[in-house]
Amino acid sequence: MIRVLLADDQALVRGALASLLGLEPDIAVVAEVGSGTEVVAAARESGAEVCLLDIEMPGMDGIAAAEALRRELPAVRSLIVTTFGRPGYLRRALDAGASGFVVKDTPARELAEAVRRVAAGLRVVDPDLAAQALLDGASTLTEREREVLRVAAGGGTVASIAREVHLSEGTVRNHLSAAIGKTGAETRAEAARIARERGWL
């Protein structure tokens, strides 16, 4: 039996996934959690072999949870199952150590097969997203530019952003200017929107 953990902040989605996978003779859902921060402990306690992770969860997102699993429980595989099929998310998830990436409207039969393949040590990636990721290329934003842009998306002043990220106002302006240029935007709000749509934030 392949022991599976489900991590999704929507109980209805978790329940649906558990029901679908429960129909498979060789898959057992052994744990369900509602936030990324619970994943590592629940995986350790339940003996999960594969963790299905949503991306947008409270506390810690699915990409960060995949990275934590790789660091703390390297034998446990992670499979991102998300509504947000963005090429930038795919690239970030694979860089974080996820073994697969599929969208939630994947047919049940294909999802079960993805779990089997990941459990067997193979990589599973939604083909349309893979093609789009190749076309879009990797994020050109540095980690600092991403951090500043993420905070700037909240609409604060340069001074308030600088305080939050512990940088000088001049450095924040430089990072915002670089991010605007790299996304082809005209304003920082537009740059944040474009970066989010591409899955870079």
Buried (B, 14 or more C-beta within 10 A) or exposed (E): EBBBBBBBBEEEBBEBBBEBBEEBEEBBBBBBBBBBBBBBEBBBEBEBBBBBBBBBBEEBBBBBBBBBBBEEBEEBBBBBBBEBBBBBBBBBBBEBBBBBBBBBEBEBEEBBBBBBBBBEEEEBBBEEBBEBBEEBEEBEBEEBBBBBBBBBBEEEEBEBBBBBBEBEBEBBBBBBEBBBEBBEBEEBBEBBBBBBBBBBB
